[in-house]
């Protein structure tokens, strides 16, 4: 009985607060202000909604959607200042109330900016598949930043000095950054690859060191490439971002297939052209991987030592289709040249010997 419990103390203080009309008046003023703020937000929402419906831009819709709750919270926070100015509260409570309201104001602004950035990123991710893959991570990082800022501000509100903590975090961050320099380099290179998309999962690429293959995975540290012999090559993202890359799937998968040939100097070049184009058309329509509606053509370009050389231009659906198309074209063209009497000459070199004296 001489030592009442915690519950009894709390109930006693609560009864004192209720008995003081100033706290009751403060509660009434605050609730009225919050209600008026809610009505104001709904009115702004209706008026602004009519305006943004007539625009094709999605950004204004996004700002209107994300700004409703923060706007109402800011009005509610402003209610603390209204209470402090209109109700005669105890002198020791007013500064704490205003400081608490200031803290909430900063947190709401942080929250609104973080939500707005994530929403903008989601809007951009509709056109960028790479951004969709990194969006959850950056959304979580944004939440951590807001929570960390809230924790620091609450510590400052309680009178705890945050300067040593911030200095310690700065030193720790510098040490971790130096220790994980290579890992962080690969991480940011991976973010760059996912956002700018010079390569995508499923693309067939070639690096400047001669490595060719399909991209099977783009991770935070490395990119994995499967070569045609079915071997997996792991490339650090920092190396990949610094390489000269040929992407055979950009801007589209269809590509030209070039085949170099040569015929005898005795050949009728018009006939050679007609026969070659006819065979190429037949192969593109028959062989899987060829672009059937493409009109193949040839271009003569060199008077060589023993032949007139030219290039046949075909078109295939993707890089690896060229191997089968070339295979079938060489077979069909060789057989057709035999029937037409067109000669593909062997390498020939004339040697003249002069007698002197």
C-alpha positions in Angstrom: 0.0 0.0 0.0 2.9 2.4 0.8 4.4 1.6 -2.7 1.6 1.8 -5.3 2.2 -0.1 -8.5 3.0 1.4 -11.9 -0.6 1.0 -13.1 -1.8 3.0 -10.1 0.7 5.8 -10.8 -0.3 6.0 -14.4 -4.0 6.1 -13.6 -3.4 8.8 -11.0 -1.5 11.0 -13.5 -4.1 10.4 -16.2 -6.9 11.5 -13.8 -4.9 14.7 -13.1 -4.7 15.4 -16.8 -8.4 14.8 -17.3 -9.2 17.1 -14.4 -7.2 19.9 -16.0 -9.6 21.6 -18.5 -6.6 22.9 -20.5 -5.6 19.4 -21.7 -9.2 18.6 -22.6 -9.4 21.9 -24.6 -6.2 21.0 -26.3 -7.5 17.6 -27.3 -10.7 19.2 -28.7 -8.9 21.8 -30.7 -6.5 19.2 -32.1 -9.3 16.8 -33.1 -11.2 19.6 -34.8 -8.1 20.8 -36.6 -7.4 17.2 -37.8 -11.0 16.8 -39.0 -10.9 20.1 -40.9 -7.5 19.0 -42.4 -9.0 15.8 -43.6 -11.9 17.6 -45.3 -9.4 20.0 -46.9 -7.3 17.2 -48.3 -10.4 15.5 -49.7 -11.5 18.8 -51.3 -8.1 19.3 -52.9 -8.1 15.7 -54.1 -11.4 16.1 -55.9 -10.4 19.4 -57.5 -6.9 18.2 -58.5 -8.4 14.9 -59.7 -10.5 16.7 -62.3 -7.5 18.5 -63.6 -5.1 15.6 -63.9 -7.7 13.3 -65.5 -7.4 15.4 -68.7 -3.7 15.0 -69.0 -1.8 12.1 -70.6 1.1 12.5 -68.2 1.1 9.9 -65.4 3.5 11.9 -63.1 0.7 14.3 -61.9 -1.5 11.3 -61.1 1.4 9.8 -59.2 2.1 12.9 -57.2 -1.6 13.3 -56.4 -1.9 9.7 -55.2 1.2 9.7 -53.1 0.7 13.2 -51.6 -2.7 12.8 -50.0 -1.6 11.0 -46.8 1.6 13.2 -46.3 -0.5 16.4 -46.8 -3.0 15.3 -44.2 -0.2 14.3 -41.8 1.4 17.8 -42.3 -1.9 19.4 -41.4 -2.2 17.2 -38.4 1.3 18.2 -37.3 0.4 21.8 -37.8 -2.3 21.2 -35.3 0.3 20.8 -32.5 1.5 24.3 -33.2 -2.1 25.6 -33.3 -2.8 23.9 -29.9 0.4 25.4 -28.5 -0.6 28.9 -29.6 -4.3 28.8 -28.7 -4.5 26.8 -25.5 -2.6 28.0 -22.4 -0.7 24.8 -21.6 1.9 24.5 -18.9 5.1 26.3 -19.9 7.3 23.2 -19.8 5.1 21.3 -22.2 4.9 23.9 -25.1 8.6 23.7 -26.1 8.5 19.9 -26.1 5.3 19.8 -28.1 6.7 22.1 -30.7 9.9 20.2 -30.9 8.0 16.9 -31.3 5.9 18.5 -34.0 9.1 19.7 -35.8 10.5 16.2 -35.7 7.3 14.7 -37.1 7.3 17.3 -39.9 10.8 16.3 -41.0 9.9 12.6 -40.9 6.8 13.1 -43.0 8.8 15.0 -45.6 11.4 12.2 -45.6 8.6 9.6 -46.0 6.9 11.6 -48.8 10.2 12.0 -50.8 11.1 8.3 -50.4 7.7 7.2 -51.5 7.7 9.6 -54.4 11.2 8.4 -55.6 10.0 4.8 -55.4 6.9 5.6 -57.3 8.9 7.4 -60.0 11.2 4.4 -60.2 8.1 2.1 -60.6 6.8 4.3 -63.4 10.2 4.2 -65.2 10.4 0.4 -64.6 7.4 -0.1 -66.9 9.8 0.6 -69.8 13.0 -0.7 -68.3 13.1 -4.4 -67.2 16.5 -3.9 -65.6 15.1 -1.2 -63.3 12.3 -3.6 -62.1 15.0 -6.0 -60.9 16.8 -3.4 -58.7 13.7 -1.6 -57.5 13.0 -3.8 -54.4 16.5 -3.4 -53.2 16.5 0.4 -53.5 13.1 0.5 -52.0 14.3 -1.3 -48.9 17.4 1.0 -48.8 15.1 4.0 -48.9 13.1 2.6 -46.0 16.3 2.1 -44.0 17.4 5.7 -44.7 14.0 7.0 -43.4 14.2 4.7 -40.3 17.8 5.7 -39.6 16.9 9.4 -39.9 14.0 8.9 -37.5 16.2 7.1 -35.0 18.8 9.9 -35.0 16.1 12.6 -34.7 14.5 10.8 -31.7 17.8 10.5 -30.0 18.4 14.2 -30.5 14.9 14.9 -29.1 15.7 12.9 -26.0 18.8 14.9 -25.5 21.3 12.2 -26.6 24.3 13.6 -28.5 24.4 12.1 -31.9 27.6 13.7 -33.0 29.9 10.9 -31.8 27.5 8.3 -33.3 27.6 10.1 -36.7 31.4 10.4 -36.6 31.7 6.7 -35.7 29.3 5.7 -38.5 31.4 7.9 -40.9 34.7 6.2 -39.9 33.1 2.7 -40.1 31.6 3.5 -43.5 35.0 4.6 -44.8 36.7 1.5 -43.5 34.0 -0.8 -45.0 34.2 1.1 -48.3 38.0 0.6 -48.5 37.8 -3.1 -47.5 35.0 -3.8 -50.0 36.2 -1.6 -52.8 36.3 -4.4 -55.4 32.9 -5.8 -54.3 31.3 -2.3 -54.3 32.8 -1.7 -57.7 31.2 -4.8 -59.1 27.9 -3.9 -57.3 27.6 -0.5 -58.9 28.8 -1.8 -62.2 25.9 -4.4 -62.0 23.5 -1.6 -61.2 24.7 0.3 -64.3 24.3 -2.8 -66.5 20.8 -3.5 -65.2 19.7 0.1 -65.7 21.4 1.0 -69.0 20.9 -2.5 -70.4 23.8 -2.8 -72.8 23.2 -6.5 -72.3 20.1 -8.4 -71.1 19.4 -11.9 -69.9 19.0 -14.0 -73.1 21.2 -11.9 -75.4 24.0 -13.4 -77.4 27.0 -11.2 -77.0 30.7 -11.0 -77.9 33.4 -9.3 -75.7 36.5 -7.7 -77.0 38.6 -10.6 -75.7 36.7 -13.0 -78.1 34.3 -14.5 -75.6 30.9 -15.3 -77.1 27.8 -16.7 -75.5 24.3 -16.2 -74.2 23.8 -14.1 -71.0 22.0 -16.4 -68.5 22.2 -14.2 -65.4 23.1 -10.7 -64.3 23.8 -10.6 -60.6 25.1 -8.0 -58.2 28.7 -9.1 -58.4 29.0 -11.0 -61.7 27.4 -11.8 -65.0 27.2 -15.4 -66.2 27.6 -16.3 -69.9 26.9 -19.7 -71.5 29.1 -20.4 -74.5 27.9 -22.5 -77.5 29.9 -25.5 -76.3 27.7 -25.3 -73.1 30.3 -24.0 -70.8 29.5 -21.3 -68.2 31.8 -18.3 -68.0 31.6 -16.0 -64.9 32.6 -12.3 -65.7 32.9 -9.7 -62.9 30.5 -6.8 -63.6 33.4 -4.3 -63.4 35.2 -6.1 -66.1 32.1 -6.4 -68.2 31.2 -2.7 -67.9 34.7 -1.8 -69.1 34.7 -4.2 -72.1 33.8 -3.4 -75.7 30.6 -5.5 -76.2 28.9 -6.6 -79.4 25.3 -7.4 -78.7 23.9 -9.5 -81.5 20.4 -9.1 -80.1 20.3 -5.3 -80.3 18.6 -3.4 -81.8 17.0 -6.6 -83.0 17.8 -10.3 -83.3 17.7 -10.5 -87.1 21.1 -10.0 -88.7 22.9 -10.2 -92.0 24.7 -13.4 -92.9 27.7 -12.8 -95.2 29.3 -15.6 -97.3 32.4 -14.9 -99.4 32.8 -16.7 -102.8 34.8 -16.6 -106.0 34.3 -17.7 -109.5 36.5 -18.2 -112.6 37.4 -15.3 -114.8 35.7 -17.2 -117.7 32.3 -17.1 -115.9 29.3 -15.1 -117.1 28.9 -12.8 -114.1 25.2 -12.0 -114.8 24.4 -15.7 -114.9 26.5 -16.2 -111.7 24.5 -13.5 -110.0 21.1 -14.9 -111.1 21.9 -18.5 -110.1 23.4 -17.5 -106.7 20.5 -15.3 -105.8 18.0 -18.0 -106.8 19.7 -20.6 -104.6 19.9 -18.1 -101.7 16.2 -17.4 -101.9 15.4 -21.1 -101.9 17.6 -21.8 -98.9 16.2 -18.9 -96.9 12.6 -20.1 -97.4 13.4 -23.8 -96.8 15.9 -23.8 -93.9 14.8 -23.0 -90.3 16.3 -19.8 -89.1 16.4 -18.1 -92.5 14.3 -14.9 -93.1 12.1 -16.1 -95.9 10.8 -12.8 -97.0 14.3 -11.3 -97.4 15.6 -10.7 -100.9 19.2 -11.9 -100.9 21.8 -10.2 -103.2 25.5 -10.4 -104.1 28.2 -7.8 -104.5 31.3 -8.3 -106.6 34.3 -6.6 -105.1 37.7 -8.0 -106.0 39.7 -9.1 -109.0 41.8 -11.7 -107.2 44.8 -13.8 -108.4 42.7 -16.6 -109.8 39.0 -15.6 -109.3 36.5 -12.8 -109.3 35.4 -12.6 -105.6 32.0 -11.5 -104.3 29.9 -11.6 -101.1 26.5 -13.1 -100.8 24.2 -11.3 -98.3 21.6 -13.4 -96.6 19.5 -12.7 -93.5 18.9 -15.0 -90.5 16.6 -14.7 -87.4 19.5 -14.7 -84.9 23.2 -15.2 -84.6 23.3 -19.0 -84.2 21.0 -19.5 -87.1 23.7 -18.5 -89.6 25.6 -21.8 -89.1 22.8 -24.0 -90.5 21.9 -21.5 -93.2 25.5 -21.4 -94.4 25.7 -25.1 -94.3 22.7 -25.7 -96.4 23.5 -22.8 -98.8 27.1 -24.1 -99.5 25.7 -27.6 -100.3 22.9 -26.3 -102.5 25.1 -23.7 -104.3 27.9 -26.3 -105.0 25.4 -28.7 -106.6 23.7 -25.9 -108.6 27.1 -24.5 -109.9 27.9 -28.0 -111.1 24.7 -28.2 -113.1 25.1 -24.7 -114.5 28.8 -25.2 -115.5 30.0 -22.4 -113.2 33.5 -23.0 -112.0 34.9 -22.2 -108.5 38.6 -22.3 -109.4 41.4 -23.8 -107.3 44.2 -21.5 -106.3 46.4 -21.0 -109.3 49.7 -19.2 -109.6 51.7 -18.8 -112.9 55.4 -19.0 -112.6 57.5 -17.8 -115.6 61.1 -18.8 -115.9 63.4 -16.7 -118.1 66.7 -17.9 -119.5 69.4 -15.4 -119.5 72.8 -15.4 -121.3 
